[in-house]
Amino acid sequence: MAKSTGKPIATSKPSKLMKKTESSDQTVLKKEVGMDASEVEADAVAGIAPDVQAENVEDKTELTIEKRLIALYTLQQVHSQIDKIRIIRGELPLEVQDLEDDIAGLETRVDNYIQETIAQEKSITDKKNAIKDSHALIKKYEDQQMNVRNNREYDSLTKEIEFQNLEIQLSDKRIREFTANLEQKKAEIDSLQKLLQDRKNDLEIKRNELDDIIAETEKEENELVKTSENNKKYIEERLLTAYTRIRKNARNGLGVVQIERDACGGCFNKIPPQHQLDIRMHKKIIVCEYCGRILVDDGIVNATQ
């Protein structure tokens, strides 16, 4: 028998297999290339984005500091205008307050003197009643003397009569003293009441003058106060507290000042060039190292105008 020879292996199938393998490899390659490209793109974005983000944050910080400085300088200008309005009033508010205090003190003194006079009058009345009682006792003792049985009873009644006479003399003395004090207190009350009326008249005149000035400037002052409250919203609490403390300690009420001729506008001390450059950069809030006032440059001043 002849040996059967095996059929040759078809080459088409391996070729298809190879094609499939090549196509799968190409797909994998494309996927890998696509992933590499996206990764490269992501890496590039990740490498650039932090810098851009940092720049945006820095710009925002600069704007925030600049806005704070503008708000602070505007607030200072508003407070300066309010101070000018209050200076126009002059010493009238203090004079009115002093007159009110004087009137309150005088009224208290008058009330105290009136209470003392009432007490003095009551004491005089008591002493007069005591004198009447002493006279009644003396008459009683004298009647008893007419019915005594021995000298000892008579001497005892005599001593009682002498004692009541001394009580009458003492009461008369006290009445004279109380009367003199009462007259003195009444005279002082009359004097104080006249002085009190004069003070009330002065107070009325001063109040009318103050009311006229307040009526002229009240509307403007209220608008300035409202503007001041609106500006405070843009300033953080810590910075506003520092500004208020500086302004309170300053003699002229200036907490934020402009640089003038390379010097502080509050204490007029020289400011180093490096500090002036930092102030113009608006990177941070800088205060005068001599007086502690907050410093601003011409850019902030022009921005507020």
Secondary structure, DSSP 8 states (H G I E B T S, - for coil): ----------SHHHHHHHHHHHHHHHHHHHHHHHHHHHHHHHHHHHHHHHHHHHHHHHHHHHHHHHHHHHHHHHHHHHHHHHHHHHHHTTTHHHHHHHHHHHHHHHHHHHHHHHHHHHHHHHHHHHHHHHHHHHHHHHHHHHHHHTT-SSHHHHHHHHHHHHHHHHHHHHHHHHHHHHHHHHHHHHHHHHHHHHHHHHHHHHHHHHHHHHHHHHHHHHHHHHHHHHHHHHHHTTS-HHHHHHHHHHHHHSSS--SEEEEETTEETTT--B--HHHHHHHHHTSS--B-TTT--EEE-HHHHHHH-
